Amino acid sequence: MIDSHAHLTDRRLSPIVLDVRKGYLESGITTVLDVGCSVSSSLLAKQNAESFSEVYFTAGCHPDDAGSVNATTLLQIKELSAHKKCLAIGEIGLDYHYLNFDKTVQKNAFISQLELAIELQKPVVIHTRDACKDTVDILSTYAPKLKGFIMHCYSESRETAKTLLNLGAYFSFGGVVTFKNAKKDEIIKSIPINRILLETDCPYMAPVPYRGELNKPEYVSLVYDKVKDIYGIDKPTLINRLRENFNNLFM
């Protein structure tokens, strides 16, 4: 199995990363994508990728860190992206959920990193929250030039998924699909199985029965269990299909 979006560099996981690694390897996790949210976390993710054979990483600045994106930052991301285990630029995007955000700053940071991804021909990991229209509008311009992109922890509508599919999107789903009040099943069913990946987004959003606890890559197995039932296939078939998807997008 693959955890296609994890944050092993988070302050809650980093001190116990060896124990976390032992747990997910014993659970059958063969690949973890350690996702950068800033230059500093991307650097730490690179160190994890260099230390652990099954770990790969991404480099980029999350919208919460958009104010840090400048020529120097972009150069640092570019340098990180040259590493043989850096698979993508990300996570980048737009997040209008909390107060005191600056739309212009976020959009500029998003666009500049998309342009970098196009220059480098690296796929992109996209975060969007309460910013659907602006995200789709920007992607409508830049997606045709991208090597590929994935909507991390997808939470928008089936209609928006269709629009994004037509732009070439992949979609990643995490522990939320196991929540009783989640309305993800129909959205997932509407997406071709060759366009999905599964994730934990650890240490956030642990699946049932660990909801509210510290999330770990090993819990992605529970997401696989839910999604195999949605598609009506067995788990080995899903595992093989998602390995192909991961390789098609990132390798």
N, C-alpha and C positions, 0 to 999 in steps of 0.2 A: 504493500500500500504506500501511497504518497501523501504527505501533508504538504499541500501546494502553497500554503501561506502560514508561516509561523513567525513568532518574534522571540527567538531564543536569547536575544540581547536585552530583553526587558529586565528591569531591575529585580523583578520577582523570580525570574527564571535563571538569569545569568549566574547567580551564586550557587545554584544547584544543578547546573547544566549537565554535569557528569551523571548525576542520578536520573535526571530527565532523559538523557540519552540512553541509559541502561534500560529504562522502562519502555521507551518506544522501540528499541531494537528487539527486545523480548516480545513485543506485541506484533512484530511483523512489519514494521515501518521500514522501508528500504531507502526512502528519499525524503528529505525535508528541505523546503525552500525557506531560508532565513531572510526575511524581508526587511530592508532598510527603510527608516522613516526620516532620516536626517543623515548628514555626512558622518557624524560620530557613530550613529548606530550602524550605518553601512560599513564603516571600518571594522567595527566589532563583529558584524556578520561575516565579513571577509576572514577574520581570524578564526571564527568557528568553522568556516568552509575549509580553511587550510588545516585545521586540527582534526576534522572528522570527515571521513571519506564519503559518507552518505549525504552530507550537507552541502547545498549550493546557496548562493545568495543573490540579492538584488541591491541596487544602489539608487537612491533617490530621496527626495524631500516630500513628505506628507504635507497636505494643505495646512495643517497646524504649524508647520515649520516654514511656510511659504515666505515669510519675511526674511529668511536667511538666504534665499536664492538670489545669487548675483553671479557675476562673471567668474569669480574665484570658486564659488560653490560648484558651478557647472563644470569647471575644469577638474575639480576634485572628483565629481561623479564620473566624468569622462575617463579619468585615470583609473578609477575603480572598475569601470566597465570593461577595461582591457584585460582584467584578470580572467583566466581560463574557466573559473567557476562562477563568474558573474553572468547570470542568465537573462537579466532584464533590467530595465529602468523602472524604479518604483519603490514604495508605492507613492504615486502622485495622483493629483486630482483636485476635487473641490469639496469643501465641507462647510455648509452654512448652518449647522445645527446649533452651535453655541453663539452667544452674544459676542460682540466686539470683534467680529471678523471683518476683513476688508476684501470685498469681492474682487476689486481690481488687482490687488496684490496676489490673491490666490489664482486668478485667471492668468496673470502674467507668469507666475511660477509654473503653472500647469503647462502653458503653451511653450515656454522656453525649454522645459524638460521633454515635451513631445518632439520639439524640433531637434533636440539632442538625440533622442531615440531614433529619429528618422536619419539623421546624419550617421549614426553608428550602426544602423540597421539591427537594433535590439528591440525585442518585444517590450510591452509596457504593462505594468500592474497598476490598475486604476481603482482609486477610492473615490466614491461619491456618496454624499449624505445630504439630504434636503437641498440638492442642487442639480436635480435631474435635467431640467431644460438646458441649463448652461453647459452641463457636461455633454449632453447629446449634441448641442449646437457646435461645440468646439470639436468633438470627435467627427462630426459630419465633414468638417474641413480637413482634419489631419489623418483620420483613419485610413483613407486610400493610400497614403504614403508609408504607413507603419508596416513593420515586419509582422506585427500581430499585437493583439492586446486582450487582456482579461479583465472582466468586471469582478473585482474581489468582493466577496460577501454580498452577492447581488440581492438587493432589497426593493427593486422597483417593480413595475407592473409587467404583465405578459405582453401588453402592447408595446411598451418600451423595449422589452427583450427582443421583439420582432424587428424593431428598427435597428437595434444594435447588432442583431444577427446579420442583417443585410449589410452592415458596415464591416463585418468580419469578426465580431466579438466571440470570445470564449467567456464562460461564466463559472464562477466558483461559489460553492455553498458550504456553510459550516454548521456548527452546532445548533443554530436556530431552527434548522429543519426538524429537529427532534422535539421542539417545544409543542405542547398541546394546542396552543393558540396560533401556531404558525400556519400561514396559508400559502406555503411554498409548493405543495404537491403539484397543483395545476400549472404553476409557472415552470417547474422543472420538467413536467411532462411535455410542455410546449417547446422545449429546447432539445434539439437533436443530441443524442448521447455522445456524438463525436465533438461536441462543443462545451463539455462540462469538465470541471475538476472539483475536487473536494479538499477542504481545509479545516484547520482549527481556529486560526487567528489567535492562537494561544499567546498570552495567558488569558485572553478575553473569551467570553461567550461559550463556556463549557457546555457540552450537550447533556441532556438527561441521561443518567441519573446524577450527574455531577454539576448540574446547573447551580450557579452561584459560587462554585469553588474555583480554584486555580485550574485553568485549562492547560492541557499538555498534548504534545503531538500524538501520543498513543491513543487518545480519545477519538482520533479521526476514524478509527474502526467503527465507532457507533454511528458516525455519519454515513459511512459506506453501508451499514446495515439498513439504515432508513432509505437511502437512495436506491439500493438494489430492489427494495419492495416497490418503490414508486415506478421504476421501469419494468418491474416484473421479470428480473433476471437473477441468476445466482451470483454470489459474491465473487468467485474466481473470474467469471466473465466480466464483471464490472471492474475488477482490479486490472485485468489485462487491457480493457478498453481505455481506462483512464491513464494507464502507462503510455499507451499510444498517443493519447491526447497531449499529455505532458511533453512527450518527445516532439510531437509535431509543432507545438507552440514554442517551446523553450530551447530545444536542442538543435 
